Amino acid sequence: MDMPSFNYNAVDKSGRLAMGQIDASNEADLETRLGHMGLDLITFRVAKKSTRLFNRTQVSHQDLAMFCFQLEQLTSAGVPLLECLSDLRESSSNPYFQKVLGVVRAEVEGGKMLSQALAKHPGVFSDVFVSLIDAGEKTGQLPTVLNNLFNTIRWQDELRSQTKQLLAYPAFVAVVVMGAVAFLMTYLVPQMVSFLRNMGQELPLNTKILIAMSNVFVNYWWLVIGAPILIVVVLVAIIQSNPQARYRFDRLKLNLPVTGPILHKIIMARFARYFALMYQTGIPILDAIKICENIVGNRVVADALSRAHAQINAGGSMSESFRNAGLFPQLVVRMIKVGENTGALDKSLLNISYFYDRDVNDSMQKMLKMIEPALTVLLGGLLAFIMLSILGPVYDTFGKLKI
């Protein structure tokens, strides 16, 4: 349960007034925390919780990246950790992250390691994040780990931005197409139906199909809108609750014709980058592979990592284990073997990540260029079918009237 926040008025040892906000369990805890800061409590009140409809309760990748960057800069400059956390809390623009950092600072002030304090917030700091911080603390390489985490989180955020950019245009065109079709089916086609029927002419098959579709739109619009939403909600619920369904869905994503190979490369790049970071920091290979099972975000690849983990644990070489596990391309296996032979496994893994990163970027740009004309043709064909089905019988009737 989150601790309440208190707005306080206090004085320091020189008698100067200090005001601020801090998390504490109760009044006694508040006085204790302020005492550690060299302050004597005068008055306090419980801070009101925000009632805004869109109050942020999540920490973005940008928030995490800036946290890593600023903490790396401050610790490298020799600033004590408690002061670093206080400064980061004050500089954060995310109220929820401010609250989390306040709790983290209190835990560290109480004698816990930074990694132990971060581990109490799994919704904000992932297992790999905590493991890397823990390894950095134990080896004295915390600034280096933070810098690597900053670069990795920023890379992941850029990849997510590219994906959003790739999907933005198709989504916009899909909305336009759905709006145009809904307007034509519910307004224009019904207006023309009565006119066509009054002409007493036999309607072609495409016009009959269009009229039937229009009737469905007009009479069962709630079903046309609700059915896809209901199907998606049910499928998501099944996938989230049923491990076997999740496994089949993840396999389907990897086997899709165009997006499957790109997704596979993204997963390989993510695995190689995080595995390299953990290896650099001194986390044992078996522990790193186990952590990566939760990073890849795909149960099929996670199971392949589990098979590789079991074979390495039984004494097999790393490259052979990954090759036997399947799903790992020959490039990945070859670079892992080079890393084993040269003792520079982290560099080999980072080279894999760099290669796939470039490959994914090129593939996305090519796909974006293909999507634009394809959607234009689809939209044009759909509108042409509707207009031809409506205007075709009209032109035929006018032609007969001339004769």
SVG drawing of the C-alpha trace seen along z (x, -y; Angstrom):
<svg xmlns="http://www.w3.org/2000/svg" viewBox="-41 -32 81 64">
<polyline fill="none" stroke="black" stroke-width="0.4" points="0.0,0.0 1.4,-3.4 2.3,-5.8 0.3,-9.1 2.0,-12.3 2.3,-15.3 2.8,-19.0 5.0,-20.3 6.4,-23.5 9.7,-23.1 12.8,-24.9 16.4,-24.0 19.2,-24.3 19.8,-27.9 16.1,-28.8 15.3,-29.2 11.8,-28.1 11.5,-25.1 8.4,-23.8 7.8,-20.7 6.1,-17.4 7.2,-14.0 5.8,-10.5 5.5,-9.1 3.4,-6.4 2.2,-8.8 3.1,-11.9 5.9,-10.2 7.4,-8.8 7.1,-12.3 9.1,-13.9 11.7,-11.1 12.2,-11.6 12.4,-15.4 14.9,-14.9 17.2,-12.9 17.0,-15.9 18.1,-18.3 14.6,-19.8 12.2,-20.3 8.5,-20.0 6.3,-22.9 3.0,-22.1 1.8,-19.6 -1.3,-18.5 -2.1,-15.4 -1.6,-16.3 -4.8,-16.0 -4.7,-13.3 -5.2,-14.6 -8.7,-14.2 -7.8,-14.8 -9.4,-12.3 -6.2,-11.6 -3.8,-11.5 -0.6,-9.7 -0.1,-6.4 2.6,-5.1 6.3,-5.8 7.2,-6.2 10.4,-5.0 11.5,-8.7 11.1,-9.1 13.2,-6.0 15.8,-7.1 16.1,-10.6 16.3,-8.9 19.3,-6.8 21.0,-9.7 20.7,-12.1 21.6,-9.5 24.7,-8.5 25.7,-12.2 25.2,-12.9 26.9,-9.7 29.9,-10.2 30.2,-13.7 30.4,-12.2 27.0,-13.4 25.8,-11.1 23.0,-8.7 20.4,-10.1 20.9,-13.6 20.8,-12.3 17.4,-10.7 16.1,-13.8 17.2,-15.9 15.7,-13.4 12.4,-13.4 12.2,-17.2 13.1,-17.4 10.7,-14.8 7.5,-16.1 5.6,-12.9 3.8,-13.0 3.5,-9.2 7.3,-8.8 7.9,-11.5 6.0,-9.4 7.9,-6.2 11.3,-8.0 10.2,-9.3 9.6,-5.8 12.8,-4.6 14.8,-7.3 13.1,-6.4 14.1,-2.8 17.7,-3.7 17.8,-6.0 16.6,-3.1 19.7,-1.1 18.6,0.8 20.6,1.0 19.3,-0.9 18.6,2.3 16.6,3.6 14.5,0.4 13.9,0.4 12.8,4.1 9.8,3.1 8.3,1.4 8.2,4.1 5.6,2.1 8.2,-0.6 11.6,1.1 11.8,4.5 13.7,7.5 16.6,6.9 16.8,3.2 17.0,4.2 19.5,7.0 21.8,4.7 21.6,2.1 22.4,4.8 25.4,6.0 26.6,2.4 26.5,1.8 28.4,5.0 31.1,4.4 31.4,0.6 30.3,-0.1 27.0,-1.8 27.6,-4.8 28.6,-2.6 25.5,-0.4 23.3,-3.5 24.8,-4.9 24.3,-1.5 20.7,-1.4 20.1,-5.0 21.3,-4.1 19.3,-0.8 16.1,-2.4 16.5,-5.3 17.1,-2.7 13.9,-0.8 12.0,-4.1 13.2,-5.0 12.2,-1.5 8.7,-2.0 8.5,-5.4 9.3,-3.9 6.7,-1.3 4.1,-3.9 5.1,-5.9 4.7,-2.8 1.2,-2.2 0.0,-5.8 -0.7,-6.2 -2.5,-2.8 -4.6,-3.6 -5.5,-7.1 -6.4,-5.6 -8.4,-2.9 -10.4,-5.4 -11.1,-7.5 -12.1,-4.4 -14.5,-3.2 -16.0,-6.7 -16.5,-6.9 -18.0,-3.4 -20.3,-4.1 -21.5,-7.3 -22.1,-5.7 -23.8,-2.6 -26.1,-4.5 -27.0,-7.6 -26.1,-7.5 -27.0,-3.9 -30.4,-3.9 -31.3,-7.1 -30.4,-5.5 -32.1,-2.2 -35.6,-3.6 -34.7,-5.4 -33.3,-2.2 -36.3,-0.1 -38.7,-2.6 -37.0,-2.3 -38.2,1.4 -34.9,2.5 -33.2,5.8 -30.3,4.9 -26.9,6.5 -25.3,8.8 -22.8,6.3 -25.6,3.8 -27.7,6.4 -24.7,7.2 -24.2,3.5 -27.8,3.1 -27.7,6.1 -24.6,4.7 -26.3,1.3 -29.3,3.0 -27.0,4.7 -25.3,1.4 -28.6,-0.5 -30.5,2.2 -27.7,3.9 -25.2,1.0 -24.8,1.9 -23.7,5.4 -21.3,4.2 -19.6,1.9 -19.9,4.1 -19.1,7.5 -15.4,6.8 -14.9,5.1 -16.4,8.0 -14.3,10.5 -11.1,8.6 -11.9,8.3 -12.7,12.1 -9.5,13.0 -7.4,10.8 -8.9,12.3 -8.4,15.8 -4.7,15.1 -4.0,13.5 -5.6,16.2 -4.6,19.3 -0.9,20.1 -1.5,22.4 -3.5,19.7 -0.7,17.2 1.9,19.6 -0.1,20.2 -0.7,16.4 3.0,15.7 3.8,18.4 1.3,16.9 2.9,13.5 6.3,14.9 4.9,16.8 3.0,13.8 4.2,13.2 5.5,9.6 5.5,8.5 6.7,11.9 10.4,11.6 10.6,8.0 9.2,9.0 11.7,11.9 14.6,9.4 13.3,7.0 13.2,9.8 16.7,10.9 18.0,7.3 16.4,6.9 17.8,10.2 21.3,9.5 21.4,6.0 20.2,6.9 22.2,10.1 25.4,8.1 24.6,5.6 24.2,8.3 27.3,10.1 29.3,6.9 28.1,6.2 29.2,9.6 25.8,11.4 26.4,15.1 25.3,16.4 22.7,18.8 21.1,16.1 21.2,13.7 19.4,16.2 16.8,16.8 16.2,13.0 16.0,12.7 13.1,15.2 10.9,12.4 12.4,9.7 11.8,11.1 8.0,10.8 7.3,13.9 6.6,17.3 7.9,19.3 11.3,17.5 11.2,17.7 10.8,21.5 13.7,21.7 15.8,19.7 14.7,22.1 15.9,25.1 19.2,23.4 19.5,22.7 18.9,26.3 21.5,27.6 24.2,25.1 23.4,26.0 24.0,29.7 27.5,28.8 26.9,27.9 28.6,25.1 26.6,21.9 26.7,21.7 25.6,25.3 22.9,24.9 21.4,21.9 21.6,23.7 19.9,26.8 17.2,24.7 15.9,23.5 14.5,20.1 17.9,18.4 19.2,17.5 22.6,18.7 24.0,15.2 23.2,15.2 24.7,18.7 27.9,17.8 28.5,14.5 28.0,16.3 30.5,18.9 33.0,16.1 32.4,14.5 33.1,17.7 36.3,18.3 37.6,14.7 36.4,14.1 34.5,11.0 31.0,12.3 29.5,8.9 31.0,7.3 29.7,10.1 26.2,9.7 26.2,5.9 27.2,6.4 24.2,8.7 22.0,6.0 23.5,3.3 23.0,5.4 19.3,6.3 18.7,2.7 19.8,1.4 18.0,4.3 14.7,3.6 14.9,-0.1 15.4,0.5 12.6,3.1 10.2,0.6 11.1,-2.1 10.5,0.2 7.2,1.4 6.0,-2.2 6.7,-2.9 4.8,0.2 1.8,-0.5 1.0,-4.0 0.3,-3.0 -1.3,0.3 -3.8,-1.5 -4.5,-4.1 -5.3,-1.3 -7.5,0.4 -9.4,-2.8 -9.8,-3.6 -11.0,-0.1 -13.5,-0.1 -15.0,-3.5 -15.0,-2.4 -17.0,0.7 -19.6,-1.3 -19.9,-4.0 -20.0,-1.5 -22.7,0.5 -24.8,-2.6 -24.2,-4.5 -24.0,-1.5 -27.7,-0.8 -28.5,-4.5 -26.4,-4.9 -28.0,-1.7 -31.4,-3.1 -30.6,-6.4 -29.2,-4.5 -32.4,-2.6 -34.4,-5.8 -32.5,-7.4 -33.2,-4.4"/>
</svg>
